[in-house]
Amino acid sequence: MERLALVRKEAGEDLKKFQAGVYRVLADYLLDRFGIRADELDDEKLVEAVMGTDLPVVAREKLAGWVVTARLDKFRPVAGSPGETMRRASEIRETLETM
């Protein structure tokens, strides 16, 4: 949670920078908690791996979506509305806290 807060603070309203940081936080979470090496998997295999965890179905779906989207956003032009990084950080934090 601390790393997520730091990413949010450092990125400010820069959605691309935020997503790059979120990807790293979530990839490290997947490695630490489940042994899933997100950096070594393509999107389809990554989603399969996350969906194979023991997390509740809704949490698995959200986590898989966040990781894939964050990874894609690192390399494509993205623009967010004001408050987008704060909204995404809050959603991720709330979900991870319930796992």
Backbone bond lengths (Angstrom), bond angles and torsions (degrees), N, CA, C in turn:
res aa  C-N    CA-C-N  psi(-1)  N-CA   C-N-CA  omega(-1)  CA-C   N-CA-C  phi
1 M - - - 1.446 - - 1.526 111.02 -
2 E 1.333 114.86 -36.26 1.462 118.65 179.43 1.520 111.00 -64.16
3 R 1.338 116.54 -41.56 1.467 119.82 179.89 1.518 110.69 -65.52
4 L 1.313 117.16 -38.63 1.464 120.59 178.16 1.520 110.45 -63.10
5 A 1.317 117.21 -43.20 1.467 121.12 178.20 1.525 110.84 -63.13
6 L 1.319 117.00 -38.82 1.460 120.86 179.10 1.529 110.84 -66.81
7 V 1.322 116.43 -42.55 1.472 120.49 177.26 1.519 109.71 -59.08
8 R 1.315 116.54 -46.36 1.467 121.53 179.91 1.526 110.80 -60.07
9 K 1.318 116.36 -45.01 1.461 120.97 -178.79 1.527 111.16 -64.82
10 E 1.327 116.73 -46.41 1.461 120.74 -178.04 1.524 112.50 -67.94
11 A 1.315 117.59 -33.69 1.469 121.09 -178.13 1.521 112.24 -78.47
12 G 1.321 116.85 -27.43 1.464 118.85 -175.76 1.519 109.86 60.00
13 E 1.311 117.20 -123.03 1.469 121.73 178.71 1.524 112.29 -100.35
14 D 1.344 117.52 7.81 1.470 122.45 179.82 1.528 108.56 -79.80
15 L 1.336 115.86 97.31 1.466 121.03 -174.70 1.523 112.00 -63.03
16 K 1.320 117.81 -39.40 1.466 121.00 179.95 1.532 110.31 -61.83
17 K 1.310 117.64 -46.43 1.467 122.03 178.65 1.530 110.18 -64.30
18 F 1.321 116.39 -40.42 1.459 120.97 178.21 1.525 110.61 -61.46
19 Q 1.321 116.86 -47.98 1.463 120.55 -178.27 1.526 111.62 -63.61
20 A 1.324 117.52 -36.96 1.467 119.90 177.13 1.528 109.90 -62.48
21 G 1.316 117.01 -42.47 1.457 120.97 178.31 1.515 112.45 -68.42
22 V 1.322 116.59 -40.98 1.467 121.10 178.64 1.524 110.10 -62.18
23 Y 1.315 116.26 -41.10 1.463 118.81 178.39 1.532 110.32 -57.00
24 R 1.328 116.23 -47.08 1.464 119.71 -178.19 1.531 110.89 -63.23
25 V 1.330 117.13 -43.13 1.467 120.98 179.37 1.528 110.44 -61.46
26 L 1.325 116.86 -47.44 1.465 120.16 -177.41 1.529 111.69 -70.92
27 A 1.331 117.37 -37.11 1.469 119.88 177.35 1.526 110.16 -63.26
28 D 1.324 116.95 -40.91 1.472 120.36 177.31 1.524 110.88 -66.20
29 Y 1.325 117.41 -38.60 1.467 122.03 177.18 1.528 110.03 -60.50
30 L 1.329 116.55 -46.96 1.461 120.29 -179.84 1.522 111.49 -62.33
31 L 1.314 117.05 -39.41 1.454 120.57 178.93 1.529 110.91 -67.81
32 D 1.307 116.38 -48.00 1.471 120.52 -177.85 1.523 113.00 -65.37
33 R 1.329 116.48 -42.22 1.474 119.54 -173.63 1.524 113.39 -87.08
34 F 1.360 116.79 -35.73 1.467 119.26 -172.56 1.526 114.19 -124.83
35 G 1.330 117.51 -4.32 1.459 119.75 -177.87 1.520 112.95 74.19
36 I 1.327 117.36 16.95 1.464 121.91 -179.65 1.528 108.74 -86.39
37 R 1.319 115.88 122.32 1.468 121.63 179.75 1.528 109.31 -95.28
38 A 1.313 115.54 86.83 1.463 121.76 -175.19 1.522 112.35 -57.21
39 D 1.322 116.90 -36.54 1.464 120.60 -177.76 1.520 112.97 -65.66
40 E 1.317 117.05 -20.33 1.459 121.38 -176.44 1.529 113.22 -98.66
41 L 1.314 117.77 -3.29 1.459 121.59 -175.48 1.521 111.15 -112.56
42 D 1.338 115.76 144.10 1.462 117.90 171.63 1.525 107.92 -75.98
43 D 1.308 116.71 172.60 1.465 120.48 -174.11 1.525 112.48 -56.92
44 E 1.312 117.34 -44.95 1.462 121.07 -177.70 1.529 111.63 -63.02
45 K 1.325 117.17 -45.63 1.465 121.29 -179.86 1.528 110.85 -68.26
46 L 1.321 116.51 -34.48 1.460 120.49 177.88 1.521 110.66 -64.26
47 V 1.325 116.56 -46.32 1.467 120.58 178.29 1.525 109.77 -60.85
48 E 1.328 117.63 -44.08 1.472 121.02 178.42 1.529 110.93 -58.60
49 A 1.333 116.19 -44.10 1.463 120.49 -179.01 1.525 111.19 -63.57
50 V 1.321 116.82 -44.97 1.469 120.51 179.75 1.523 110.35 -65.41
51 M 1.317 116.86 -40.32 1.461 120.27 -179.45 1.531 111.34 -68.39
52 G 1.325 117.59 -17.89 1.454 121.30 178.48 1.527 113.95 -88.41
53 T 1.332 117.32 3.59 1.466 120.24 179.03 1.520 110.31 -80.65
54 D 1.321 115.09 174.42 1.463 120.60 -179.11 1.530 113.05 -91.22
55 L 1.309 117.21 12.08 1.468 120.60 178.13 1.521 110.40 -70.18
56 P 1.319 117.44 157.65 1.463 119.39 173.68 1.533 109.47 -58.46
57 V 1.320 116.92 149.43 1.462 122.18 -174.83 1.529 112.27 -53.68
58 V 1.311 117.80 -46.05 1.464 120.65 -178.54 1.521 110.64 -62.19
59 A 1.328 117.52 -41.70 1.462 121.49 179.30 1.524 110.49 -65.39
60 R 1.329 117.67 -40.25 1.473 121.15 178.19 1.517 110.39 -61.10
61 E 1.329 115.97 -45.53 1.463 120.31 -178.63 1.524 111.19 -63.13
62 K 1.324 116.32 -44.95 1.465 120.05 179.37 1.526 111.11 -63.29
63 L 1.336 116.47 -47.64 1.457 121.11 -177.62 1.523 110.94 -61.08
64 A 1.313 116.63 -46.11 1.468 120.18 178.67 1.528 110.72 -60.17
65 G 1.317 116.46 -43.98 1.463 120.44 179.43 1.513 112.70 -63.68
66 W 1.323 116.53 -43.59 1.473 120.23 179.84 1.519 111.85 -62.76
67 V 1.326 117.10 -43.61 1.461 120.43 -177.17 1.531 110.39 -65.49
68 V 1.312 116.94 -47.52 1.462 120.19 -179.02 1.525 110.51 -64.73
69 T 1.323 117.69 -45.46 1.466 120.91 179.61 1.521 111.18 -62.62
70 A 1.314 116.99 -44.15 1.464 120.34 -179.83 1.526 110.34 -63.08
71 R 1.313 116.73 -40.86 1.469 119.91 179.21 1.527 110.59 -63.70
72 L 1.314 117.26 -43.63 1.460 120.70 178.90 1.526 111.69 -65.97
73 D 1.333 116.67 -40.70 1.466 121.05 -177.55 1.523 112.60 -65.39
74 K 1.320 117.39 -22.27 1.459 119.54 178.03 1.531 111.06 -63.32
75 F 1.341 116.96 -25.82 1.456 121.07 -172.02 1.518 114.47 -117.26
76 R 1.296 118.32 3.19 1.461 120.41 179.62 1.516 109.37 -126.19
77 P 1.325 116.31 156.77 1.471 118.07 177.69 1.528 109.70 -67.15
78 V 1.308 116.10 130.49 1.460 120.90 177.99 1.523 108.87 -135.23
79 A 1.285 113.97 145.58 1.463 120.40 175.45 1.517 107.10 -137.83
80 G 1.283 115.61 137.83 1.456 119.68 -179.89 1.506 110.76 -120.43
81 S 1.289 114.66 159.27 1.457 119.95 176.41 1.523 108.90 -75.54
82 P 1.319 118.03 161.57 1.467 119.69 177.08 1.539 110.24 -54.37
83 G 1.300 115.59 133.13 1.462 120.57 179.51 1.515 114.29 85.72
84 E 1.328 118.65 0.83 1.461 122.04 -176.72 1.529 111.70 -62.28
85 T 1.327 117.29 -43.31 1.464 118.61 -179.41 1.525 110.79 -65.86
86 M 1.305 117.14 -37.64 1.461 120.73 179.00 1.531 110.24 -66.58
87 R 1.313 117.20 -42.31 1.465 121.43 179.79 1.526 110.67 -62.52
88 R 1.343 115.84 -46.73 1.465 119.31 -179.21 1.528 111.15 -65.13
89 A 1.317 116.97 -42.84 1.466 120.35 179.58 1.526 110.47 -60.82
90 S 1.323 116.90 -42.29 1.470 120.94 179.71 1.519 111.19 -63.52
91 E 1.318 116.76 -43.27 1.460 121.24 -179.93 1.525 110.70 -63.29
92 I 1.317 117.03 -45.30 1.454 120.98 179.67 1.521 110.49 -63.82
93 R 1.327 116.20 -47.25 1.467 120.57 -179.15 1.531 110.78 -59.23
94 E 1.326 116.80 -47.98 1.472 120.30 -178.85 1.515 112.04 -60.16
95 T 1.325 116.97 -40.64 1.453 119.93 179.98 1.525 111.85 -69.58
96 L 1.325 116.64 -44.70 1.466 119.77 -179.67 1.517 111.97 -64.73
97 E 1.310 117.29 -33.55 1.467 120.55 179.08 1.525 112.36 -66.75
98 T 1.307 117.81 -24.87 1.459 120.38 -179.70 1.522 113.27 -90.09
99 M 1.325 117.41 -3.80 1.462 120.25 -178.43 1.504 111.42 -85.38
